[in-house]
Amino acid sequence: MAKKSGSLKVKRTTVPPFWQIARKDKRFVVRTSPGPHPKNYSYPLLVLLRDILRLAKTRREILTVLNQGKVKVDGRVVRTEAFPVGLMDVLEVSGLGKSYRIVPSFGRLVPVEIEDKEKDLKICMVKSKRSIRGAKIGYGLHDGRMIFPEAEVDIVPGDACMIKLPTQEFHSSFRLNKGGLVLLMKGERSGEVAAVEDLKSGTYQRGSIASIRFEDGTVSELTTNVLLPLGKQRPEITISKLSS
């Protein structure tokens, strides 16, 4: 009988570099399934729990925990070992009473333990804006979700917004402006917070360009699509490993 789907595993030597796993210990590891994050910038839930957080030693132990419904991603129970967990997702392990936020850090994604008061909040990049039937306005976020704020809000693509989990209720928003703070989401200095000194329009391919100053005084020009606006002050949640 022919296969009806692709392989559920992948060679360890071909996984994204930021996966901090043993490359030659075993040949294969679980493949990231299609979901809210791209496979080259997310962890399969199994790898995150077993190899990164080291909450268990074997796949069997992780599957037992998942089947018991003790693991939540963004406030919802997830039982699939290959489910992709990516940028700014909130992971909650109820059996241990611990919660983590997946944040950028020097070109990688890393889990940072957060307080219980933070596990119901998530900050996202606004990627799109569209109107639908019933005169409603929807906003597409970087993790694939669409939110529909009940009240009229002033949000455009490129802004960041805070939502409540798991209801997806709009909490607040932040715009990229001169003098504001931003979080670098990708690159060698990802996870660092910088101040915006200047904004200018770029080419069609590159988009808008921002001149930002890091806390050590270094100035860089970057495309705005890798910058997460934080407003004039940092949000009252853990948004990077450096701020934890």
BELVENHU-V733033 format. One record per pair of residues at least 24 apart in sequence whose C-alpha atoms are under 7 Angstrom apart, sorted by the first residue. I is the first residue (numbers start at 1). J is the second residue. D is the distance in whole Angstrom. If there is no record, write none. Layout:
# BELVENHU-V733033
i=I j=J d=D
i=I j=J d=D
This chain:
# BELVENHU-V733033
i=16 j=40 d=6
i=18 j=108 d=5
i=18 j=109 d=7
i=20 j=52 d=7
i=21 j=51 d=6
i=30 j=82 d=6
i=31 j=82 d=6
i=32 j=82 d=5
i=32 j=83 d=6
i=32 j=84 d=6
i=33 j=82 d=5
i=33 j=83 d=6
i=33 j=84 d=6
i=35 j=83 d=7
i=35 j=84 d=6
i=36 j=84 d=7
i=36 j=143 d=5
i=36 j=144 d=5
i=37 j=84 d=6
i=37 j=86 d=6
i=37 j=143 d=6
i=41 j=86 d=7
i=42 j=84 d=6
i=42 j=85 d=5
i=42 j=86 d=4
i=43 j=84 d=5
i=43 j=85 d=5
i=43 j=86 d=6
i=44 j=81 d=6
i=44 j=82 d=5
i=44 j=83 d=5
i=44 j=84 d=5
i=44 j=85 d=6
i=45 j=81 d=5
i=45 j=82 d=6
i=45 j=83 d=5
i=45 j=84 d=6
i=45 j=85 d=6
i=46 j=81 d=5
i=46 j=82 d=6
i=70 j=94 d=5
i=70 j=95 d=6
i=74 j=165 d=6
i=74 j=166 d=6
i=75 j=165 d=6
i=75 j=166 d=5
i=76 j=166 d=7
i=88 j=122 d=7
i=88 j=123 d=7
i=90 j=119 d=6
i=103 j=191 d=7
i=103 j=239 d=6
i=103 j=240 d=5
i=103 j=241 d=7
i=104 j=185 d=6
i=104 j=186 d=7
i=104 j=190 d=6
i=104 j=191 d=5
i=104 j=240 d=6
i=105 j=190 d=5
i=105 j=191 d=4
i=105 j=241 d=6
i=106 j=187 d=7
i=106 j=188 d=5
i=106 j=189 d=5
i=106 j=190 d=5
i=106 j=191 d=6
i=107 j=186 d=6
i=107 j=187 d=5
i=107 j=188 d=5
i=107 j=189 d=7
i=107 j=190 d=6
i=112 j=241 d=6
i=114 j=238 d=7
i=118 j=237 d=6
i=120 j=164 d=6
i=120 j=165 d=5
i=121 j=162 d=7
i=121 j=163 d=6
i=121 j=164 d=5
i=121 j=165 d=6
i=122 j=162 d=6
i=122 j=163 d=5
i=122 j=164 d=7
i=123 j=160 d=7
i=123 j=161 d=6
i=123 j=162 d=4
i=123 j=163 d=6
i=124 j=160 d=5
i=124 j=161 d=5
i=124 j=162 d=6
i=125 j=158 d=7
i=125 j=159 d=6
i=125 j=160 d=4
i=125 j=161 d=7
i=125 j=228 d=6
i=126 j=157 d=5
i=126 j=158 d=6
i=126 j=159 d=5
i=126 j=160 d=6
i=126 j=161 d=7
i=127 j=157 d=5
i=127 j=158 d=6
i=128 j=157 d=5
i=129 j=156 d=7
i=129 j=157 d=7
i=158 j=225 d=7
i=159 j=229 d=6
i=160 j=228 d=6
i=160 j=229 d=6
i=174 j=229 d=6
i=174 j=230 d=6
i=174 j=231 d=5
i=175 j=229 d=6
i=175 j=231 d=6
i=176 j=229 d=5
i=180 j=231 d=5
i=180 j=232 d=5
i=181 j=229 d=6
i=181 j=230 d=5
i=181 j=231 d=6
i=181 j=232 d=6
i=181 j=233 d=7
i=182 j=227 d=6
i=182 j=228 d=5
i=182 j=229 d=4
i=182 j=230 d=5
i=183 j=227 d=6
i=183 j=228 d=5
i=183 j=229 d=6
i=183 j=230 d=7
i=184 j=226 d=6
i=184 j=227 d=5
i=184 j=228 d=6
i=185 j=226 d=5
i=185 j=227 d=6
i=185 j=228 d=7
i=186 j=226 d=6
i=191 j=240 d=5
i=191 j=241 d=7
i=191 j=242 d=7
i=192 j=242 d=7
